[in-house]
Amino acid sequence: MAHKAQIHESYIGKLERSEKTCSVEVLAKVTDALGVSLVDFFRYIQPEVGAGGDTALGQIVDRLRGRSTAEQKKVLKVIDAVLDDKPR
């Protein structure tokens, strides 16, 4: 799978063991190698709902649903800036 996704085997292993996180681009390569679209990969992931209703993550997902890819990328840049994360 690593070869098909054009990603080093050790990096794939670290992803599998949750020792590393990956960018959307890397995730797209992995899902493509597995024959799964990104849409299908995320389709059934549902944020946990706390006692008080929807979680913040659920609210973010709801607000991004139906937005263009360009708008979603803008939001991702804002999240990276707020969390002081470097784009991966």
Secondary structure as the mmCIF struct_conf table of DSSP 4:
data_model
#
loop_
_struct_conf.conf_type_id
_struct_conf.id
_struct_conf.beg_label_comp_id
_struct_conf.beg_label_asym_id
_struct_conf.beg_label_seq_id
_struct_conf.end_label_comp_id
_struct_conf.end_label_asym_id
_struct_conf.end_label_seq_id
HELX_RH_AL_P HELX_RH_AL_P1 ALA A 2 ALA A 5
TURN_TY1_P TURN_TY1_P1 GLN A 6 GLN A 6
HELX_RH_AL_P HELX_RH_AL_P2 GLU A 9 GLU A 16
TURN_TY1_P TURN_TY1_P2 ARG A 17 SER A 18
BEND BEND1 GLU A 19 GLU A 19
HELX_RH_AL_P HELX_RH_AL_P3 VAL A 24 LEU A 34
TURN_TY1_P TURN_TY1_P3 GLY A 35 GLY A 35
HELX_RH_AL_P HELX_RH_AL_P4 LEU A 38 ARG A 43
TURN_TY1_P TURN_TY1_P4 TYR A 44 TYR A 44
HELX_LH_PP_P HELX_LH_PP_P1 PRO A 47 VAL A 49
STRN STRN1 GLY A 50 GLY A 50
TURN_TY1_P TURN_TY1_P5 ALA A 51 GLY A 52
STRN STRN2 GLY A 53 GLY A 53
BEND BEND2 ASP A 54 ASP A 54
HELX_RH_AL_P HELX_RH_AL_P5 ALA A 56 LEU A 64
TURN_TY1_P TURN_TY1_P6 ARG A 65 GLY A 66
HELX_RH_AL_P HELX_RH_AL_P6 THR A 69 LEU A 83
TURN_TY1_P TURN_TY1_P7 ASP A 84 ASP A 84
HELX_LH_PP_P HELX_LH_PP_P2 ASP A 85 PRO A 87
#
